[in-house]
């Protein structure tokens, strides 16, 4: 399904009288609203507080770097489920000049680098009424997906699960948006091109172990770990610095050849 198809369906709905009595439900960290039987609205969000360039921030980050990394999380979640992002909202608990301007620049550059320049609206607000001494940011990404392209729960018995990228988070690591060892939205877009990849799930602060269990549960399967893992499954993934993917075992080497981030086997899905 192309982005053009999704957008055509969306605007056709807006012009008609079908936008009533939506069904809403939660799938993993996503909120799903069924606009019609085949077209769904997908919402993902993330936030950060005490990280930024201000005097009382706990951990220093430039505004630009913060904007890129925080928006990366919901964008990756939207893409991973097979959805097409259409709107990004950034709500900033800082003034526009100079902090907010730099965060917004980072947000816009990240969505552009994710390959979603066309038709994507970026909007938001800043706090210009009172002085702020710490940085706070919330980001919401909204996407549209055709029911048949929705990935969560599509893993099958016997699939192996691999981690793509390396879990990194502050303060142990200085996480930067340009680190080639971590996953990014383009990683998800590449994974989506492979029909043999059944499901994809970005890894956040709860770590690989938590997401592996969530991926297995959504498919009605059981997570079984391999021995002598090369990646720490309990370590925080921070701003989605890695993701997990389910696929047939015989396709692992193909995946390693096509993806430039490190690929580590985690386990297998069993009944």
DAGIDA-V844786 format. One record per backbone hydrogen bond with DSSP energy under -1.0 kcal/mol. NH is the residue of the N-H (numbers start at 1). CO is the residue of the C=O. Records with the same first field share a line. If there is no record, write none. Layout:
NH=CO + CO
//
This chain:
6=2
7=3
8=4
9=5
10=6
11=7
12=8
13=9
14=10
15=11
20=18
25=32
27=30
30=27
31=43
32=25
33=41
34=23
35=33 + 39
36=39
40=145
41=33
42=143
43=31
44=141
46=139
48=137
50=135
52=59
56=133
57=54
58=50
59=50
61=52
66=62
67=63
68=64
69=65
70=66
71=67
72=68
75=71
76=72
77=73
78=74
79=75
80=76
81=77
82=79
83=78
84=144
86=142
87=142
88=121
89=140
90=123
91=138
92=125
93=136
100=95
101=96
102=98
103=99
104=100
105=101
106=102
107=103
108=104
109=105
110=106
111=107
112=108
113=109
114=110
115=112
116=111
121=86
123=88
125=90
127=94
137=48
138=91
139=46
140=89
141=44
142=87
143=42
144=84
145=40
147=38
149=146
150=147
151=81
154=151
158=269
159=156
160=247
161=267
162=245
163=264
164=243
165=262
166=181
173=169
175=173
179=176
182=179
183=241
188=184
189=185
190=186
191=187
192=188
193=190
194=191
197=194
198=246
201=244
203=242
207=204
209=233
211=207
212=208
213=209
214=210
215=211
216=212
217=213
218=214
220=217
221=216
222=270
224=268
226=266
237=204
240=238
241=237
243=164
244=201
245=162
246=199
247=160
251=248
252=249
255=251
256=252
257=253
258=254
259=255
264=163
266=161
267=161
268=224
269=159
270=222
//
